Amino acid sequence: MTTKKNTDQYVDSLTNDARTLLAATADMADGKIKEARERMESALDNGKQIYNDLRDKTSDGLRIADSFVHDNPYKAVGFAVLIGALLLLALRRRD
């Protein structure tokens, strides 16, 4: 199972590798290479921001769900039973 720490390390490693590649091609003056480097830098910055936003939203959602379950354990169990029953009915109809 991938943990948050492992995912963060993977994203950081991927970003560092891409930035190393960009640094290695910094002295190449070809217009197409320069344009590709600029797009890659922009994509890296945007990707990192999207990843951080998604990670934060996921963490917030998990905290809210955890709080709900602790505050309303019977409702949480009832909801889980309802979802299970709906899944069972849906799977039975497929057969």
N, C-alpha and C positions, 0 to 999 in steps of 0.2 A: 504494500500500500504506500502511495506517495504521500509524504507529509508536506506541510506548508514549508518547512525548512528545506526539504529536498527540492521542492518546486522553486523556491526562491533561489537556491543555489544553481539550479539548471538554467533559469532565466538569466541570472547574473553571468554565468559561464557563457551562454549563448551571446549575450550582449558584448561581453569582453572579447570573444572570438571575432565577432563582426567588427568591433572597433579596431582590433588588431589588423584585420584585413584592410580596413579603411586607411589606417596609418601606413601600412606597407605599400599602398598604391598612391600615397599623397604626392609623390614626386612625378607621377605620370600626368602629362599635360594634354593628352588626347581629350577632345571635347566630349566624346561619348563616355569615356571613363569618368571624367569630372562630373558629368550629369548623373551618371549612375551612382557615384559616391554621394552626391547631394541627396538623391532620392533615398539611398540607404540610410544616411544619417537622419533624415526626416522620419523614415519608417521606424528606425530604432527608438527615436524619442517618442513618437506617437505610440508605439507598441508598449514601451515601458510605462507610459502614462495610463494606457488602457488596462494593462495588467494590474497596476497598483490600484486603480479605481475599482476594478472587478474584485480584487482581493479584499479591499476595504468593505465593499457592499456585501460580499459573501460573509465576512466576519460579523458585520452588523446583523445580517439575517439570522445567522446561527445564534448570536447572543439573544435576539428577540425570541427565537423559537425555544431556546433553553429557558429563558425567563418564563415564557408561557407555560411550558411543561411543569416547571417548579411551582408556579402559582396556581395552575389548574390541572392537577394530575388526572382527575377523573375525566375531564373534558378531552385531554390529550389521548387517553386510552380509548375513550369512546370514538374519537375521530379516527384513530388507527384501526379500530374494529370496523368502522363504516367503510373506510378505504379498502380494507382487506375484503370485505363482503362484496363491494362493487367490483373489485378486480376478479374475484371468484366468479361472479355472475358473468362478467365480460368474457372470461376465459372459457366458461362452460358453453356459452353461445357460439363460440368459434368452432367447437367440436362437432 
